[in-house]
Amino acid sequence: MPNIGPSELLVVLVVALLVLGPSRLPDAARQVGRALGEFRRVTSGFQAEVRDAMTVSDPPRPRPAPTAGTAAHDDHDLPTSPEQAEVRVDDAQPGAARPAPDV
């Protein structure tokens, strides 16, 4: 927005008074004030939306890989042995019989 000093503002007000007259000047000033207020509300809302869109959340943390001999505790973990893989498949199928573990 351009910087308007006191002398420029006085010139604008005098020209507005001459063009609009003393009876219509207050109504014109109200309309300009409402328009500026609405413009500021719209621009601040737009700035808030852009700021929210540009905000980066924390990146997801990498999960440690399971080591050999440890059980998988999460659905996203890979099974560490064929027996665990069989149990996972059987757990996914309700009512399916589980094979007996080889001992």
Secondary structure, DSSP 8 states (H G I E B T S, - for coil): -----HHHHHHHHHHHHHHHHHHHHHHHHHHHHHHHHHHHHHHHHHHHHHHHHH-------------TT----STTS--SSHHHHHHHHHHHSTT--------
